[in-house]
């Protein structure tokens, strides 16, 4: 099955320039790749857009030059060919996410060729339902009361895990007032969500080691979250070592790791308990399986990063269904713009905190071609100088 052509779709919701925005910048776009083979099979992949839409699209075009004319099922050979071509692949997010999109689309094609969903091709079914934790649920939450109201709503929906960022506009450093404010928000969520809820505290990798340690020590005195996510800046591995020595709470990280060597370093130095590599920037299914195996050898469980779109969500579910060292799965599904759910005909709904693993061939869902046409967009995401683009909408503020 030779790859004969590809098409790139930049998708975006229709936002009034004068009216309120419905989503944070990172959630407002999607980049979808469609591959076609010489025998007419079509496969879909997804790349990460966050403030990189145009560079990622150009990278997809570059990777496409290496993939067209090659066999779709030659996963390792195709990636090796691109590695030969791209001198900076191990350090280029744009290159790795583009490569990931092609790899995912190839797995989708091979699954369709064999009439099998991806999870059956990579080892079979370890679980037929995936436990999802909610992210994106706390938009426009600033006060403890606002956090509490939405936490209860999502506990009532059946979620048994909530992740949330309680640090407002603090960046790099935090003072005692900021920590007290964060603790009030956590208390509010915990009290409203009930005893059966797991809590995951999102730091977005934005604190210096000393500030992160201050936060960790304060949290561990009053709470026992499932994990603290990215407590220090992602490149600061020495700072993370310091954090691990000083704070007893479990740590999750990985969405900004790009190579298996980085995963091995994290595991070998016991810098994380849970690994969150992202299938759409860790060289697709092929890379994710390697990262998962390395994590397993160091006793780390998987909680894949899964924030961008419903094709990403679908393929992540497929991999999570097959692996042994699965912990819990991030889900923005209920909090995506409607068009993102429509893109996959709402075929992966979250019901009482779980998603049933689809059995359709390939990534497990049918892609709605009408959405690819109706939501075509151009250009970068909107820029808001009053808020950083990686936070949940309406939370970049302090009480």
C-alpha positions as CSV (number, residue, x, y, z in Angstrom):
1,X,0.0,0.0,0.0
2,X,2.0,2.9,-1.2
3,X,1.1,6.4,0.0
4,X,0.0,8.3,-3.1
5,X,-1.0,11.7,-1.7
6,X,-1.8,13.6,1.4
7,X,-4.0,16.6,2.4
8,X,-3.7,18.9,5.4
9,X,-6.7,20.5,7.0
10,X,-6.4,23.4,9.3
11,X,-9.7,23.6,11.2
12,X,-11.1,26.3,13.5
13,X,-14.3,27.3,15.1
14,X,-16.1,30.4,13.8
15,X,-15.4,33.1,16.4
16,X,-16.9,36.6,16.2
17,X,-14.1,39.1,16.4
18,X,-16.4,41.4,18.5
19,X,-18.0,38.7,20.6
20,X,-16.7,36.4,23.4
21,X,-14.4,33.6,22.5
22,X,-15.7,30.1,23.1
23,X,-12.4,28.4,23.7
24,X,-8.8,29.1,24.8
25,X,-6.4,29.7,22.0
26,X,-4.8,26.2,22.2
27,X,-8.3,24.6,21.8
28,X,-9.6,26.8,19.0
29,X,-7.8,25.0,16.2
30,X,-7.0,21.5,14.9
31,X,-4.6,20.2,12.3
32,X,-5.8,17.0,10.6
33,X,-3.8,15.0,8.1
34,X,-5.5,12.8,5.5
35,X,-3.4,10.2,3.7
36,X,-4.5,8.3,0.6
37,X,-2.9,5.1,-0.7
38,X,-2.5,3.7,-4.2
39,X,-5.4,1.3,-3.6
40,X,-7.7,4.0,-2.4
41,X,-7.6,3.5,1.4
42,X,-7.7,6.7,3.5
43,X,-6.2,7.3,6.9
44,X,-6.3,10.2,9.3
45,X,-3.8,11.6,11.7
46,X,-3.6,14.7,13.9
47,X,-0.8,17.2,14.7
48,X,-0.5,19.6,17.7
49,X,-1.5,23.2,16.8
50,X,-0.8,25.2,20.0
51,X,0.6,28.5,18.7
52,X,2.5,26.6,16.1
53,X,-0.2,26.2,13.4
54,X,1.7,27.5,10.4
55,X,5.1,26.1,11.3
56,X,3.5,22.7,11.9
57,X,1.7,22.8,8.6
58,X,4.9,23.5,6.8
59,X,6.6,20.6,8.6
60,X,3.8,18.3,7.5
61,X,4.6,19.3,3.9
62,X,8.2,18.5,4.5
63,X,7.5,15.1,6.1
64,X,5.0,14.4,3.3
65,X,7.9,14.6,0.7
66,X,9.6,11.7,2.5
67,X,6.4,9.6,2.9
68,X,4.8,9.8,-0.5
69,X,5.7,6.8,-2.6
70,X,6.5,4.7,0.5
71,X,4.6,1.7,1.9
72,X,2.2,2.8,4.6
73,X,2.9,-0.4,6.8
74,X,6.6,0.3,6.9
75,X,6.4,2.2,10.2
76,X,10.0,1.9,11.3
77,X,11.5,2.4,7.9
78,X,9.4,5.5,7.2
79,X,10.4,7.1,10.4
80,X,14.1,6.2,9.8
81,X,13.9,7.8,6.4
82,X,12.6,11.1,7.9
83,X,15.2,11.0,10.6
84,X,17.9,10.8,8.0
85,X,16.4,13.9,6.3
86,X,15.8,16.1,9.3
87,X,19.0,17.0,11.1
88,X,17.1,18.5,14.1
89,X,14.3,16.0,14.5
90,X,15.2,15.1,18.1
91,X,14.9,18.7,19.1
92,X,12.1,20.0,16.8
93,X,8.6,19.9,18.2
94,X,7.3,20.9,14.7
95,X,9.1,18.0,13.1
96,X,8.1,15.4,15.7
97,X,4.4,16.3,15.6
98,X,4.3,16.2,11.8
99,X,6.0,12.8,11.9
100,X,3.5,11.7,14.5
101,X,0.5,12.7,12.3
102,X,1.9,10.6,9.4
103,X,2.5,7.6,11.6
104,X,-1.0,7.7,13.1
105,X,-2.5,8.0,9.6
106,X,-0.5,5.0,8.5
107,X,-1.7,2.9,11.4
108,X,-5.2,4.0,10.5
109,X,-4.7,2.7,7.0
110,X,-3.1,-0.6,8.0
111,X,-6.0,-1.2,10.4
112,X,-8.5,-0.6,7.6
113,X,-6.5,-2.9,5.2
114,X,-6.8,-5.7,7.8
115,X,-10.2,-4.8,9.1
116,X,-8.8,-4.4,12.6
117,X,-8.7,-1.6,15.1
118,X,-5.3,-0.5,16.2
119,X,-5.4,-2.0,19.7
120,X,-5.9,-5.4,18.2
121,X,-2.8,-4.9,15.9
122,X,-0.6,-3.9,18.8
123,X,-1.3,-6.6,21.3
124,X,-5.0,-7.0,21.8
125,X,-7.4,-5.8,24.4
126,X,-6.1,-5.4,27.9
127,X,-9.3,-3.4,28.9
128,X,-12.5,-2.6,26.9
129,X,-13.2,0.6,28.9
130,X,-10.9,3.5,29.5
131,X,-11.1,5.4,32.8
132,X,-11.1,9.1,31.9
133,X,-10.3,12.0,34.1
134,X,-11.8,15.4,33.2
135,X,-9.7,18.3,32.1
136,X,-11.0,21.6,30.7
137,X,-14.0,21.4,33.1
138,X,-13.0,24.5,35.1
139,X,-13.2,27.3,32.4
140,X,-13.9,30.7,33.9
141,X,-13.2,29.5,37.4
142,X,-11.3,31.9,39.6
143,X,-12.9,31.8,43.0
144,X,-13.2,28.7,45.2
145,X,-17.0,28.9,44.9
146,X,-16.7,28.8,41.1
147,X,-14.3,25.8,41.2
148,X,-16.6,24.0,43.7
149,X,-19.8,24.5,41.5
150,X,-18.2,23.0,38.4
151,X,-16.4,20.2,40.4
152,X,-19.8,19.0,41.7
153,X,-21.3,19.1,38.2
154,X,-18.6,16.9,36.9
155,X,-18.7,14.5,39.9
156,X,-22.4,14.2,39.2
157,X,-21.6,13.3,35.6
158,X,-19.7,10.3,36.8
159,X,-16.1,11.5,36.6
160,X,-13.8,10.0,39.3
161,X,-10.8,12.1,38.4
162,X,-10.4,15.9,38.0
163,X,-7.3,17.8,36.9
164,X,-7.0,21.5,37.4
165,X,-4.6,24.5,37.7
166,X,-5.2,26.6,40.8
167,X,-2.2,29.0,40.5
168,X,-3.8,31.9,38.6
169,X,-1.2,34.3,37.0
170,X,1.7,33.1,39.1
171,X,4.7,32.2,36.9
172,X,8.2,31.1,37.8
173,X,7.7,32.2,41.5
174,X,4.8,32.1,44.0
175,X,4.4,33.8,47.3
176,X,2.5,32.7,50.5
177,X,-0.6,34.6,49.4
178,X,-0.6,32.6,46.1
179,X,-0.2,29.3,47.9
180,X,-3.0,30.1,50.3
181,X,-5.3,31.0,47.4
182,X,-4.4,27.7,45.6
183,X,-5.1,25.7,48.7
184,X,-8.5,27.3,49.1
185,X,-9.4,26.3,45.5
186,X,-8.2,22.7,46.1
187,X,-10.2,22.5,49.3
188,X,-13.3,23.8,47.5
189,X,-12.9,21.2,44.7
190,X,-12.3,18.4,47.2
191,X,-15.2,19.2,49.4
192,X,-17.6,19.6,46.4
193,X,-16.4,16.5,44.4
194,X,-16.7,14.0,47.3
195,X,-14.4,11.3,48.7
196,X,-14.3,9.1,45.6
197,X,-12.6,11.7,43.4
198,X,-8.9,11.6,42.4
199,X,-7.3,15.0,42.2
200,X,-4.5,16.0,39.8
201,X,-2.8,19.3,40.4
202,X,-1.6,20.9,37.1
203,X,1.4,23.3,37.4
204,X,1.8,23.6,33.6
205,X,5.6,23.4,34.1
206,X,5.9,27.0,35.1
207,X,7.7,27.2,38.5
208,X,11.2,27.5,39.7
209,X,12.3,24.5,41.9
210,X,12.1,26.6,45.1
211,X,8.5,27.8,44.3
212,X,7.4,24.3,43.3
213,X,8.8,22.9,46.5
214,X,6.9,25.5,48.5
215,X,3.7,24.5,46.8
216,X,4.4,20.8,47.2
217,X,5.1,21.0,50.9
218,X,1.9,23.0,51.4
219,X,-0.2,20.7,49.4
220,X,1.1,17.5,51.1
221,X,0.3,18.8,54.5
222,X,-3.4,18.9,53.6
223,X,-4.0,16.7,50.5
224,X,-3.0,13.5,48.9
225,X,-3.5,14.1,45.1
226,X,-3.1,11.4,42.6
227,X,-0.2,13.4,41.2
228,X,1.4,16.8,40.7
229,X,1.8,17.5,37.1
230,X,4.9,19.2,35.6
231,X,5.9,21.0,38.9
232,X,9.0,22.7,37.4
233,X,10.0,24.1,34.0
234,X,10.2,21.1,31.7
235,X,13.9,21.6,30.8
236,X,15.0,21.9,34.4
237,X,15.9,18.3,35.2
238,X,18.2,19.2,38.0
239,X,15.4,21.3,39.5
240,X,13.1,18.3,39.2
241,X,15.7,16.2,41.0
242,X,15.7,18.7,43.8
243,X,11.8,18.7,43.9
244,X,11.8,14.9,44.2
245,X,14.2,15.0,47.1
246,X,12.1,17.6,49.0
247,X,8.4,16.6,48.2
248,X,6.9,13.2,48.8
249,X,3.9,13.6,46.4
250,X,3.8,11.6,43.1
251,X,4.7,13.4,39.9
252,X,3.4,13.1,36.4
253,X,5.1,14.6,33.3
254,X,5.9,14.0,29.7
255,X,3.8,16.0,27.3
256,X,6.9,17.9,26.2
257,X,9.2,15.0,26.0
258,X,10.1,14.2,22.3
259,X,12.5,11.2,22.4
260,X,12.8,7.8,24.0
261,X,16.1,8.8,25.4
262,X,14.4,11.6,27.4
263,X,11.9,9.0,28.7
264,X,14.8,6.7,29.7
265,X,16.5,9.6,31.5
266,X,13.3,10.4,33.5
267,X,12.9,6.7,34.4
268,X,16.5,6.0,35.3
269,X,16.6,9.0,37.6
270,X,13.2,8.3,39.1
271,X,11.9,11.7,38.2
272,X,8.3,10.7,37.7
273,X,5.8,8.2,38.8
274,X,3.5,8.5,35.8
275,X,4.4,9.2,32.2
276,X,2.4,11.5,30.0
277,X,3.9,11.4,26.5
278,X,1.6,12.7,23.8
279,X,1.0,10.4,20.8
280,X,0.7,13.4,18.5
281,X,4.2,14.6,19.3
282,X,6.0,11.4,20.4
283,X,6.3,9.9,16.8
284,X,2.8,8.5,16.8
285,X,1.7,5.0,17.7
286,X,5.1,3.7,16.8
287,X,6.9,6.0,19.2
288,X,4.2,5.8,22.0
289,X,4.7,2.0,22.2
290,X,8.4,2.5,22.7
291,X,7.9,5.1,25.4
292,X,5.3,2.9,27.1
293,X,7.7,0.0,27.2
294,X,10.5,2.1,28.6
295,X,8.2,3.5,31.3
296,X,7.1,0.1,32.2
297,X,10.7,-1.1,32.7
298,X,11.1,1.7,35.3
299,X,7.8,1.2,37.0
300,X,6.1,4.3,35.6
301,X,2.4,4.0,34.6
302,X,0.9,5.7,31.6
303,X,-1.5,8.7,31.6
304,X,-1.1,9.9,28.0
305,X,-1.4,13.7,27.4
306,X,-4.5,14.1,25.3
307,X,-5.7,17.7,25.0
308,X,-6.0,18.7,21.3
309,X,-8.6,16.9,19.2
310,X,-10.8,14.0,18.7
311,X,-8.6,12.1,16.3
312,X,-5.8,12.3,18.8
313,X,-8.3,11.2,21.5
314,X,-9.4,8.2,19.3
315,X,-5.9,6.9,18.7
316,X,-4.9,7.5,22.3
317,X,-7.8,5.3,23.4
318,X,-6.7,2.6,21.0
319,X,-3.2,2.5,22.6
320,X,-4.4,2.8,26.1
321,X,-6.7,-0.3,25.5
322,X,-3.7,-2.5,24.7
323,X,-0.9,-1.5,27.1
324,X,-0.2,-3.2,30.4
325,X,0.9,-0.2,32.5
326,X,-2.1,2.0,32.1
327,X,-3.2,4.4,34.9
328,X,-5.8,6.8,33.8
329,X,-6.6,8.8,30.6
330,X,-6.8,12.6,30.3
331,X,-10.0,13.7,28.5
332,X,-11.2,17.1,27.2
333,X,-13.9,15.4,25.2
334,X,-16.9,16.8,27.0
335,X,-15.3,20.3,27.0
336,X,-14.3,20.5,23.3
337,X,-16.1,22.8,20.9
338,X,-19.0,20.8,19.4
339,X,-17.4,20.7,16.0
340,X,-14.5,18.6,17.4
341,X,-16.9,15.9,18.6
342,X,-18.8,16.2,15.3
343,X,-15.5,15.5,13.5
344,X,-15.7,11.9,14.7
345,X,-19.5,11.7,14.8
346,X,-19.4,11.6,18.6
347,X,-18.2,8.0,18.5
348,X,-16.1,8.2,21.7
349,X,-18.4,9.6,24.3
350,X,-17.5,9.6,28.0
351,X,-20.2,7.9,30.0
352,X,-20.0,7.9,33.8
353,X,-16.2,8.6,33.6
354,X,-15.4,5.9,31.1
355,X,-15.1,5.6,27.3
356,X,-15.8,2.2,25.6
357,X,-13.0,1.2,23.3
358,X,-14.3,1.4,19.7
359,X,-13.8,-1.7,17.5
360,X,-14.0,0.0,14.1
361,X,-10.9,-0.6,11.9
362,X,-7.9,1.7,12.3
363,X,-8.3,4.5,14.9
364,X,-11.7,3.2,15.7
365,X,-13.8,6.1,14.5
366,X,-15.2,7.4,11.2
367,X,-14.1,11.0,10.3
368,X,-16.9,13.3,9.2
369,X,-15.7,14.8,5.9
370,X,-18.2,17.6,6.1
371,X,-16.5,19.0,9.1
372,X,-13.2,19.0,7.3
373,X,-14.8,21.3,4.7
374,X,-17.1,23.4,6.9
375,X,-14.5,24.3,9.5
376,X,-11.6,25.1,7.2
377,X,-9.5,27.9,8.7
378,X,-6.3,29.9,7.9
379,X,-3.6,31.5,9.9
380,X,-2.5,31.4,13.5
381,X,-4.7,31.2,16.6
382,X,-6.0,34.5,18.0
383,X,-3.5,36.2,20.3
384,X,-4.6,37.6,23.7
385,X,-1.8,39.6,25.4
386,X,-3.8,39.6,28.7
387,X,-3.7,35.8,29.1
388,X,-1.2,33.0,28.2
389,X,-2.5,30.6,25.5
390,X,-1.9,27.3,27.4
391,X,-4.3,27.9,30.3
392,X,-8.0,26.9,30.5
393,X,-10.1,29.8,29.3
394,X,-10.9,32.4,31.8
395,X,-8.5,31.2,34.6
396,X,-5.5,33.5,34.1
397,X,-6.4,35.6,37.1
398,X,-5.9,35.7,40.9
399,X,-8.6,36.0,43.6
